[in-house]
């Protein structure tokens, strides 16, 4: 019995440090800020690898080409009326560059820490900026205080995977709403202002040493989607800004 | 005694709540969300659509020689696809673990097979891959490792297969790395094929699945050979320069041949600059357009 007590005591003693971990895995004191707690490093330059949905992404698909998207009848009606010239004239040439679609655009990304609690993503295609807020506070830029916006209001959190007390891997989860209506595809496949976007950012290391960022994207929009639209995009990490080529939004290309 | 029971209960609780290594249960039925590459995974790609494939010249030449009637050869009808069919096919997944009967430790994860793909067994017990001279088959040999909650599986020893169902081939030197990333009820697979024979860069596809309470049926051999119009001994093919479908993508989608014939540069955004002045958006979708309720 004495041995059993020793064994159990040891087990509990080993487990207690795990229980003692504050949020974000700090060692006592106040919770770590998001930047310090990051289990993976998403910062740097990334390039889209377009091996999926090529003809919907690399060129502008024909009007009426809606393959793969679970559209409602209302969505088809909107999409059938797509007129890129009208969008351009109305100053809406960025409608296919909103948060639910931006990671399907062939592009380079630049991800940086704007501050300790805010991750920033810039795109060269369409010159868009997304702001991911950790915690309860807000930082300047990208928010929807003035109403719905193309990139909406994004809340971020780390999902940390541990082996014992130590983080060994993790995911960035981003939830975005307060979106201005836009297009899931360049040819007018719509999402509404009520759309909700959830993204999971994961890193995968290839055998050749390349690092991939895999983003699982879930768009929910009861108005224009019969079920959540679930896709995943992948990007390769670059050593520097080679290939970074800012370009304006285009409604036609 | 009561104190001991309390301590024991607490210890068990802690061990269950905080396993020594971060791993995650992958078992269950997973329905495939074919919201990308729906046509390519379902009915099949257009016969000359190799855009976004990092072909080398040999890979392109082999694809151009391919006739769809090849798979009607009696010698090919029961030809199982390699594990790449997970990404190129439309099917859902059934995953389970094989546990050691004494220790309960997981020896392997298994992805059930389909009628055209053999089951994938991912060995987790540290066994090495066979010698490079060992026989290859469509199943291949797969081992796995965890990185936190992410499982990475590495497959070698596969036979020649395809990487797109229109003749784009993989060689018996190809390897496949499959990463399993679970987020609650969602499972994302990232598949990377490396093939020194037919590819200049790794070819990457990612696929999404949702957990489902509806059981996914697993299937497999036997397959019965039937006559599909190709007599035994004949190998349907196209000679160089004779593939009649080589401009199909141009005709239907106005995608120029330099794009549809693939190559690593077609995977990257900069390639758009190269075809911008050659592309004219078709006025209307005429084929495989998708529509509500049409299984898209």
Interface residues (C-beta under 8 A of the other chain):
Chain A: X1 X4 X5 X8 X9 X11 X12 X15 X18 X19 X47 X48 X49 X50 X51 X52 X53 X54 X55 X58 X59 X60 X61 X62 X63 X64 X65 X66 X67 X68 X69 X70 X71 X72 X73 X75 X76 X106 X107 X108 X125 X159 X161 X162 X163 X164 X168 X169 X170 X171 X173 X200 X202 X204 X206 X207 X208 X210 X212 X214 X216 X218 X226 X229 X230 X231 X232 X233 X234 X243 X245 X252 X253
Chain B: X4 X7 X8 X10 X11 X14 X15 X18 X20 X21 X22 X33 X34 X35 X36 X37 X38 X39 X49 X51 X52 X53 X147 X148 X149 X150 X152 X154 X175 X177 X179 X181 X183 X186 X188 X190 X192 X194 X202 X203 X204 X205 X206 X207 X208 X210 X249 X253 X254 X255 X259 X266 X267 X268 X269 X270 X271 X272 X275 X276 X279 X281 X282 X283 X284 X285 X286 X288 X289 X290 X291 X292 X296
